[in-house]
Amino acid sequence: MTNIVSGAVSTVTELGKDEDWLQGWLKEQPNRLGLGDLEVADSASEEDRSFVATDDDRCFSVDVQLGEMEASRGFQVLDNWARNRVLHPDKTHVAVLVTEVMSDRYQTTLKTLAEHLPLVVVELAVWKGEDEAIVVPHIALSSDDVDLTETPAAKSADAVAKVQESIEAQAETPEANEPEPEATEPVAETTEPEAEHNAEAEVVSEAEAVAAEADAQADANADPEAGYDGDEPENKDDTGVGNPWGLDDNGSTSTCLLSNIGK
């Protein structure tokens, strides 16, 4: 009966292991790569953390790397692949890079190389329990001419892809308790003729207001009742100038005025 326990996602680095440990762990049982039943060849290298694993027809040049991927290590796995082609001319050669996460920085470059060279990138997923950890290899990238469909790493890749799709789908789905935005009434757009008419109306209104204010000011300054006591001024003719010389209607001098002058 399978013992089912809870666990958490982790990495080889978080387990406190380094590249030397990972290389030894894979070489001890090369089927841990998830690429089928393999055997370690005699040309394995201890210095550059790479080794060669073979089956009946193929030769896998394996390079391990933890942490962020470096460009020099990507070149290293291709260099080992080229050298092993000379050492094992009777095999079909495949370059294999084992890493924790395929770097986004070099992902495009690796995909381009895989279109022209037999290249496989294996990522290591780690599930940590209370007293143990499980390392699950899955294929992150593979050339089309490398057939790995029935290998454990290929099947794990399908499961990882489904989990990733589920996570992305949940991230795109809005929360059920999230309030819907309130509907707002659309603002009617004003056409060009309407805009011109509104502008003209504003100008006319402003002009009428200015004219009304000017009329009110003129009325205040020219009040006909200002200074008027109700009596007509003496000796005032129809011109409004008056009759200061005391002339009669026929133009003769008033005797009153002359008599006054003679006094």
Secondary structure, 3 states (H helix, E strand, C coil): CCCCCCCEEECCCCCCCCHHHHHHHHHHCHHHHCCCCCEECCCCECCCCEEEEECCCEEEEEEEECCCCCHHHHHHHHHHHHHHHHHCCCCEEEEEEEECCCCCCCHHHHHHHHCCCCEEEEEEEEEECCCCEEEEEEEEEECCCCCCCCCHHHHHHHHHHHHHHHHHHHHHCCCCCCCCCCCCCCCCCCCHHHHHHHHHHHHHHHHHHHHHHHHHHHHHHCCCCCCCCCCCCCCCCCCCCCCCCCECCCCCECHHHHHHHHC
